[in-house]
Structure formats: structure tokens, C-alpha cells
Amino acid sequence: MNAAGLPADLASLIVAHDQGNAYDAVVPPIAQTSLFTFSDYDQMVSAYRGDIIRPIYTRGLNPTVRAFEEMLAKLECAEDALGFASGMAAISATVLSVVSPGDRIVAVRHVYPDAFRLFGTILKRMQIDVTYVDGRDEMAVDEALAGARLFYMESPTSWVMEAHDVGALAQLARRHGVVSVIDNSWASPVFQQPLTLGVDLVVHSASKYLGGHSDVVAGVVAGPKALIDRIRSETYPYLGGKLSPFDAWLLIRGLRTLPIRMKAHEASALDIARRLQAHPAVAQVCHPGLLNELPPGLHGTSGLFSFEFADGIDIRAFANRLKLFKLGVSWGGHESLIVPGEVVLQQKAQPNFAHAFGISARSVRLHVGLEGTEALWSDLQEAIEAAS
Ligand SMILES: *Cc1c(COP(=O)(O)O)cnc(C)c1O
């Protein structure tokens, strides 16, 4: 992808969506409506019969949501995409479109915590087992995939940022006849296009970089028409986690600056990761950009990574002293954020789950936002000083 901007034909999609609108608005209008009426009986019959593709009810088809889906499909080199009310709605509808009771899922270890919880609760009750493997160990993945139904990937993984050779893993899944799904929220299609690497379906929490302004919770799945149609026909309408028109409109706004935002997050975060790595108060930095080379298919790094403090640093004092970095979950917007590992480990809900994510008590997760590298580094340095 051209890192300086969106592919040229995305702009024409936005314009196409505006056809029929007399005002030639540069920003597409929102079809903020639950239902669409028919000019006459025959048109209604045609729509119900599927002879014409026309919105009937927003949970099924909404033009603003469709405009976002078409943009995202283009960004992920997919035939089709579906927008959801959250990343978890996209993940659950996607996984449930593939698996049935008795099936087994293989997942890379340290996936996003709520995906892990979905597997460990609802899917477990449906007698669907999940085998976790280190995604960097291709032999272990190959072995685990025998007889599985779905392979669930995330690269790099949440928190500890284990990065995988996504193309090689996708080929293994294909050889075993296993449907592969990847959570691509971290890299975004700017830095990783999993479908071009042979992955079957790609999901996103659009609440993160795709939205990019910390004002939307949304999700999306993209892939080949046959697999998307399977989701569209059952888990999308009946679980009902549909993306709203207003949120789709905000996402279209966000996508316009996605490539330049990603480049800015990348530059700042990599710079700060290197400075942290050289800092005596820091024991370890987990950032794929610090590997000798990025895994094949990953063409850049984003703003989220974690590091581990050496002994003797008071993490509470560090967190309280920060001014630019705010204490908060999520990521992908303008703001820089931290989550201390020791806070996550105190979660009461399913307490022993936290350890499955590879989170240690000395670690801190950072999202490096767009405030500027030097200001952010000063903020970190002063806070580390105060905590030493
Ligand atoms: C936030 C997140 C999700 C879940 O998305 P929601 O929009 O919060 O439902 C899934 N995967 C990753 C990697 C995330 O960071």
C-alpha cells in the first residue's frame, strides 16, 4: 500500500456512495435510519425475493455501513467485508460461523484476552476445545492442526507481542484443510494484509486503529465471498451485532487518515522502544521492531508494545507521575496510554486467566500516541526518575 495515502480507488468509493445525493458532499451522508420504505408493492416484492439488492432494514443492509465495508474490503484485498458493533462481535460471529460442537480450534497463545475468554466459556460449553500453541513454533502448530476445524491467529500477540510468519502458518492450515482466521487489529492493513499471505479470514477491532479517534467501538471481518456469505446468512443477522450507521460514518472518517497515522505511531513507538531498551531501569522491551528483522509479510510496526521494569522501580509511582501517558485500556487513538501488568493481574473476573496472556507483574503496556516523540520521552523519563 502507498504509505502516503489511501489507494486512489477508495476515494471513488466514497463518492459512489454519495450518488443520488444532490449536494455532492465531500463527506458521505449518514443513512441514520432503521428501515427503508418502498415506492410500491412490486418493489417490495422484488426486494424480498432478492431480485434487487436494496436496503430493507438496517440490521441487514445499510448504505453507510456498506460504504465502510467496501472500503475495508479494498484495504484488506478481500472480496467482501461485514461491519460489527464491536471487535468481539466480529470475532464471535466469525468463529461461530465455522465451528460446531465437537470441533477443535487451534489458537496461538497469548491471544486477546476476551477472545481467550470467549473460547474458555461459551465455546467450552458448546464442547468446542481450544489447543494453544506458540505460534513461533511451526512444528508445534503443524502437529496441533491435525484434525482441527479452525486456526485462530493474532500476530503480533497481545501484550507480549510474539510475532509469527503468518504466511507460513496459513499454508500449514490450508494443508490440513483448517479454516484460518487472524486478528489484524495491531498491524492494520497498512502494515499487514493477511489475505494476501493465504489467511482465510481477517478480523479487526475497528475500535483501535481503523477508527483511530477513540470515539467508536466497532469490528469488521473481511475475506472471500463464500466465507463472508456464510457469516452474513447466520451469525451476522441472528447474533445481531450489527455496526451502526453513525459508527460506520466515523470509521469512514478514520480510514481517510489511516496510513499517515500508522506511520506516525510507528516512528514514535519504535524510537521510544529503543530508548527504553537502553535505559538502566528497563529489563526487557517486547516490540517486534526490535527483532533482527520483521517476520515475512509484516511491513511495519504500530504504537502498541510492552516492556518490563527492572527490580527497584515503583510502578505505582511511575504511573501516577506520568502526565501525557494516561492510565487506560484500549489503544489506537491520538492519546498515549499505559496499562500496568500488576493491575491486570488483580482482575477479579476469571483471575487465573490473566497469566495465560503472558503478562508479568513488572510489565507495562504502552500505546504511543501522536503527541510527539520528544514530549512523550520526557514524560516517561521523568516518571521513571520519580519511581526509582
Ligand atoms: C480491543 C481488541 C479486540 C476487541 O475489540 P472490541 O472492539 O473491544 O470488541 C480484539 N482484538 C484485539 C487485538 C484488541 O485489541
The ligand as an ORCA input file, in Angstrom:
! r2SCAN-3c Opt
* xyz 0 1
  C      -9.694     -4.450     21.564
  C      -9.326     -5.686     20.865
  C     -10.290     -6.618     20.480
  C     -11.737     -6.491     20.851
  O     -12.332     -5.431     20.192
  P     -13.597     -4.622     20.776
  O     -13.848     -3.633     19.702
  O     -13.180     -4.034     22.072
  O     -14.688     -5.613     20.938
  C      -9.890     -7.722     19.746
  N      -8.597     -7.915     19.443
  C      -7.642     -7.060     19.823
  C      -6.229     -7.347     19.464
  C      -7.982     -5.926     20.547
  O      -7.028     -5.106     20.966
*
